[in-house]
Amino acid sequence: MMTEKQSVQHLLTFIDASPSPWHAVAAIEIALKAFQFVRLDEANKWSLQPGGRYYVVRDDSSMVFFVLGHKALVESGFKIVGAHTDSPGFRIRPNAATVNAGGIARLGVEIYGGPILATFTDRDLSLAGRICYSDEQGNLAHKRVCFDQPLVRLPNLAIHMNRGVNDDGLKLHKQNELPLLFAQLTDEQLPQPYFLALLEQVAGIDAERLLSWDLAVYDTQKGTFWGANDEFYANSQIDNLASCHAGLQALLDDTVLNNTESTLLCAFFDHEEVGSESHVGAAGSFLTDILQRISMAMSSEREDFARALARSFLISADMAHAYQPNFPSAYDADHKVFVNKGPVIKSNASRRYSSESISTAQFIRWCEEADIPYQRYSHRSDLPCGSTIGPIASAKLGIRSVDIGCPMWAMHSIRESAGVQDHAYMIKVLRRFFSH
């Protein structure tokens, strides 16, 4: 069993190896294979066995992995932990490269989700994601790519030219002021071919065979502990790779895996930060498809799927807003939650979170059984509330759900922070959920 600090170091290593959703899924796949999980292809017929360990990947950036229980589904249902693999930031445009005065080449970006734009300035940034190309036989193929070194940058404007920045905050025009600087070209060099040559170099694919790409901007700075006693940690993409890691570690426990009565499942979706409306998002068919196929493999009775869902439970694991004492007015005074004080149960009357009284009570019981603290969060009524996959997946499946998460600071910054103890608490309660 890992210590709290070892567990977070494992998390930081996972995040550092996952600069994009495509890399995150690949890193999880490696961990699953070490525990003898078998990959299933959605295009093939499945043969599933009680106690079997399986996983499915859709479009390289979303995945579901599960352990079949020895109890009939109609008796035990599905125990599901849901999270998401994507994080807010920038994505590279199709015709990205341009050149301006002085031969400074820039890459155009689109905003993905709701990042804090100012935090992307003056950082050692790079690119990672997926490219599609024609292979030597003329077939379409794709592969992950990652520039390991700092490749792009968004330099701030000097205070001498932006005198009000400290009083008014940094305001960046989303069209004109976000392109990333990446090279200084000679008069003979054209920006788009130069960028394609860089992709050719990192991918090992001839530029003329490159067809398209999904490239995310990421921070090359590694994760670290901080604080007087290393009680906090910082990294990019804590929202929501920390929840993915916690669900993975909770399931990949020998006690859980070897004593499985219920069918246990983790569903990690892409595109949560942009609304989940895609074939790989929580609003798509992915999770429903997998659950239906599991049910059909275990029973010939069509009604058994509905019966299994009626006994199922979803924990939607995403991060929560920890109290930052420099900004006390940003929080409801009666619902402040603190780092290193336990998982947070998130509630919202408008159903931006899926928690309700019964699911909340059930999660509280699991916390008590796991001997860990818990906290309750409600957003200020005069501020818009974020949402999660919880309400989406719960509505699609018709199953009870609770929204929970570890408290954190600087959510949607390129450099987020959270508490070391909380990650261990989260793994412990999710493990209790799976073994209940």
N, C-alpha and C positions, 0 to 999 in steps of 0.2 A: 504494500500500500504506500503510495506517494505521500510525502508531507504536503502541507498547504503551499509552501514555496516551490517545491518540485512540481506540483500540479500546475501552478501558474507559469513556471518556466517552460513546461511542456506546451502550454497554451501559446506562449510567446513564440516558441519555435514553430508551432503550427501556423500562426498568423504570418510570420516572416516567410514561410514557404507557400503562402497563399495570397499573392498580390492581386489576384482576380478570382471571380467565382469559378472559373474553369480550373484554376490551380487548386482552389479549396477542395473541390470535389475530387480531384486527382489525389490530393494528400489524404483525404478520408478513405479513398479506395485502397490505398496502400495499407492503412491501419486495419481495414476490414479483412483484407487478404491474409494478414498475419494471424487472424483469428478464424481462418478457414471459411470465410463467407464466399459464396458462389455467385458470380454475376449472371443475371438473367437478361435475356434479350426480349424486348416487348414484341418483336416480330415473330418469335418462336413460340411453340407450345411449351407450357411449363409442366414439370413433374415435381411436386413439392412433398416433402416428408415431415412429419411431426418432429420437432427439435432441430429441423434444418435451418441453416443460416444463409440468407440470400440478400442481394442488393440489385437495384435497378438504377441506371443512370439515364436521364433524358436530356438530350442536347448538350451534354458535357458540363452543364452548370447547375442542374438540380438532381437530387437523388433521394431514393427511399431505400432504407435497409431494415431488415426485419428478421426475427427469430420466431419460427412457428411453435406455438405452445402445444403441450400434450393434451390439454383440455379442448373439447369441442368449442368452436367459435361461438355457438349459440349460448354456451354456458359462461364464457369468460369475456367475449368481445375482444376489441383491439385496445391496447394501451399505447398511445401515440404521443411522442414529443415532436413538436414542429418548431422550426426556426428558419432563418434565411441566410443564403450564402453571399448575397450582394451587399454592397455598402455605397453610400452616396459619394459622388465625386465628379470627375470629368471623363468623357469618352471621346476618342479621336474621330473626327469627321471623315467621310469617304474621300473627298478631294481636299486633304488636310493641309498640304504644304504650300506656303506662299513665301515670297521674299520681298523685303522692303528696303528702304534706304540703308546704305552701308552694307548691303548684302546679308542682312540679318534674316535668317530663315525662321519661320514660325509655323506651328501646327495649330490649326483650328480645332476647337473643342465644342462639344455640347455638354450642358449640365445634366448630370444623371442624379435624379432624386433631389434631396434638399441639403447639400453640403453648406458648411459655413465657408463662404468663398474666400474671405480674408486669410483663413488659415493655410491656404494653398500657396500663398506668396512666400518667397525666399526659402523654399524647401528644396532639398535634393530629390527631385522627382524623376520618375522613369515610366516606362510603358510595359504592360503585360496583358496577355489575353489569348486570343485564338485567331489564326489566319486560315483562309480557305484557298486552295490552289488546284491546278491540274497536275496530276502525277504523270510519270513518264509514259503511262499507257493511255493518257487522256481522260482518266476518270477523276471525278471530284474527290478531293481529300482535304483533311484539315488537321491541324496540330496546334499545340500550345506554344507560345513564345513568351520570352521575358528578357528584357534588357536589364542586366544585373547592375550596370553602372548608372550613375545620374546622367540622364540624357536630356531632360527638358527642365525649364525653370520659368517661374513667373516673378520676375524682379519687381519689388515695390517701387513706387515713385518716391523720390527723395522728399523729405519734409519741406525743403526749400521751394518745391513746386506744388506742394499740397499742404499749406500751412494749417488748415483746419482738421487734419486727419486725427489728431489726438482728442479734439473736442467733438467732432462729428462722426468719428469712426471711418474706417476704410470702406468706400463704396466703389464697386467695380462694375462698369458697364458690361452686361452679359454678352453682348455681341462684339464690342470693340476692344475690350481691355482684358480678355481672358486667353487669347492665343498664347501658346507657350513657345518660348525661344529655344531653338535646338541646334543651330549651326550658323556659321558665317561663311557664305559662299562667295566664290569668285564670279566674275562677270560671265564666265562660260558655263557655270553650273546652273542647272534648272532645279527648282525646289522639289517638285514631285518626283522626278527620277532619282534625285538624291535620297529622298525619304524611302523610296522603294529599294534602293541599294542598301540602305540600313536594314530594312526588313529582310532582304535577301541574305545579308550577313548573319543576322541572328537566327533566322529560320533554316538556313542551308537550302533554300529553294530559289531557283533562278527567278529574277524579278519579272520576266515576261510570263511566268506561270502563276504569279500571284493574282488572285481575283478579288478578294475582299477580306475584311478583317473586323473583329470586335476587340478593340484595344482600350483598356482602362489605364488611367493615370494613377500611379501609386507612389508612396513615400518610401525611399530606400533606407531611411533610418530604422534600425532594428528596435524591437521592443525592449523595455528595460524596467527594472524595479526602481522605485524612488521613495522618498520619505526618510525620516530619521532612523527608522527601523525597518526599511524596505517593506512597509505595510501597504504600499500602493504600487500599481504598475501602469505603464503607458505604452500605447502602440496605436497604429492605425487599425481601422476595421474591427475594433472591439465590439461595436455594434455591426454585425451580430455574430461574428465568428466565435466569440466567447460562449454564446449559447449553443452553437453547433458543437463546439469542443466539449462542453459540459454534457450534452446529450450523448455524444459518442462515448465519452469516458464512463458514463453511468451504465450504458448498455454493454460495453466491452469489459465486463467484470465477470470473473469466472463463476462467482456465486450466482449471479443473475443468469448467465448463459446456461449453466448446467442444471438449473432448477426451474426451468421455464414451464409454467402451467398455462399462462395466458400468452397470446401472440403479442409480441413487443415490436414496436416499430418507431423509427425516426424518419421524419420527412423534412428535408432541407430544400427550400425553394429559392430560385432566382427571382428577381424582379419585384421583390417586396417593396423596395424603395421607390418604385414608380407605379405602384398600384396593383401589382400581382396579375394584371390582365394579359396573360400570354399562355402559350401551350406548356410552359415550364413553371408558371407561377401558381400560387395557391388558389387563384380564381379559375384556373384551368382544370383539366380532367385528370391530371397526373395521379394524385392521391386516390381519387375515386376509382380510377382504372386499376390501380394496384390492389386496393382492398377488395374490389369485385373479383379479380382474378385469384386472389388468395382464397376467397370464399368458395368460388367455383371449384378450385382444386381440392378443397376439403369436404365439400358437400354437393350433392346433385340437386338439392332442394333450393329453388330460387328464393323462397321466402327466408331462408337461413341468413342471407346477407343482411336483410333488414333487421332480423332478430339479433344478429351480432352487433350491428350499429347501435341498437337500443341499449346494449350493455357496454358500450365503448366510452372512452374518455380521452380528451385531447388536452395536453399541456402546451400552450403556446408560449414559447420561451423567447423573450426579447429583452432588451435592456431597459432600465428605468432611470428616471431623473433624480440623482442624488442631490441633496441640499448643498448648495455652494454658499458659504456664509458671507461672501462679498456681495451677494445679490439676494437678500432676504425677501424682497418684495415680489420676486418671481414665483414664489411658492404659496400654496394654501397653508396658512399657519398651522392648521390642525392635521396636515398630511405630509409633513416633512419626513423624508427618509434619508438614511445616512449610510455612507460606505462602511463596510465591515460590520454591519449590523443585521445581516441576513437577507434572504430573498424578499422581493417586493411583490405583493399581490396588487395588480392594477385594476381599478374600477372606473367605469364611466357610464352615467345614466343613459347617454345617447348611443351606447353600444359600440363605441370606438374600441373598447376592449370587451372581450367575451365573458369576463367574470360575472357571475351572479351569486346569490347567497349560498346555494347548495354547492356549486363548484368551488367557491371560496372556502367554505367550511371543510370540504374534502381535502383541499390543499393544506389548510391549517393542520388538519389531523396528521397528514403525512409529515409535515414539519415537526410536529410534536413527537411522532414516532421515531423520526430520525434524530431527535434531540438537537434541533437547530432553531435559532430565532427566526422570526419573520416580521415583515413590515407591511403597512397598508398605504397605498398611494392613490390620491385623487387630484386631478389637474385643477388649476385655477379656473373658475367659471367664465372669466373675462378674457381667456386666452384659448386659441384653437388647440384641440387635443390631437396628438398623433394617433396612429392606429397600428395594427399588427396583422399577421396572417390569421389570428385567432377568430375574429368574427367572420372572416371569409370562409375559412375551412369548416368552421362549426356550422355555418349556414348551409354550405353545400352538402355536408354529410348528415346534418340533423343530429349531431352528437353534442353532449355536454362538454364545455371547455372552460378553462381558466387561463387568464393572461398573467404571467409572472416574469420576473427578470432580476438580474443583479443591478444594484444601483451604480451609477457611473457619472462622471463629470465630462463636460465638453462633448456631448453627443453630437455627431455629425461633423465634428472637427476632423481634420486630417491627423490629429494627435489627441487621442482620447485617453481617459484615465479611469481606473476602477480600483477596488480593494481586493487584496490578496485573499483574505478570509472568505469573502463572499463567493468566490469561485469554488472554493472547497465546499461551502455550504450548499451551493447549487448542485454540484455533482452528487452530494450525499442525499439530498431530498429526491432527485430524479432517480437515483438508484433505489431508494425506498419505494417510489412509485412503481418502478418496473418489477420489484420483487414482492409487492403487496399481494 
